[in-house]
Amino acid sequence: MMRVLLVEDDRELRTTLRDALALEGYDVSTAASLSEGLALWTHARSGPDLVVLDLGLPDGDGETLLAALRRRESTPVLVISARQADGQKIRLLDAGADDYLVKPFSVGELLARMRVALRHRGTALKPALTRYEADDLTVDLAAHRVDLRGEAVHLTPTEFKLLARLVRSAGQVVTHRQLLADVWGEEFTEHTHYLRLYMGQLRAKLEADPADPRRLLTEPGVGYRLAESA
């Protein structure tokens, strides 16, 4: 799974982009400030495959993070900013940015620019897993729809986000920490009771016998796994 570091201080835009990128199969880490972005990049066990970087951050300019990255890495960097001056764009592209996207922009355009930047670095992208079918269960992430035995199943937004995260890694274990970070946010990675509660709710809706699950499986002490699709 491709790892993306998204550095954007606007909470609404950050959430929108994070959810859109996750739906496309990216593993997204988010930062709301320059210092947080630097910390995530510096201390990550393995660095991101691509950085989406806002310039106007509350504690400095995103250009500082671009410079730090370029001193050590060739990771693709897409700058997103409301600043439209040609001089600024040229300076940042010359400083090592792979692309410069002016706000407002569509999610589709951002995704296309990301694919181009990754291709230019020789990175092959696998298509995102957005549909899951197993026995009588169908999950269509693009349509935001879950069907069981031909009938639509109503899930809360959080239940759907949790199921979607498992669908994107169907057949693989997803750790407690990763699920909490991706569904609730980095600040909730210790709140494992959230997972127990929502997994129980999902099992009640999707399992024939919630006490003996066949789809939403527990990996004791590690995390959860959605049984591989047909």
Helices and strands as residue ranges (DSSP letters): E 3-7, H 11-23, E 27-31, H 34-43, E 50-54, E 56-57, E 60-61, H 62-72, E 77-81, H 86-94, E 99-102, H 107-120, E 131-134, E 137-140, E 145-148, E 151-152, H 157-167, E 173-175, H 176-183, G 186-188, H 192-206, E 216-219, E 223-226
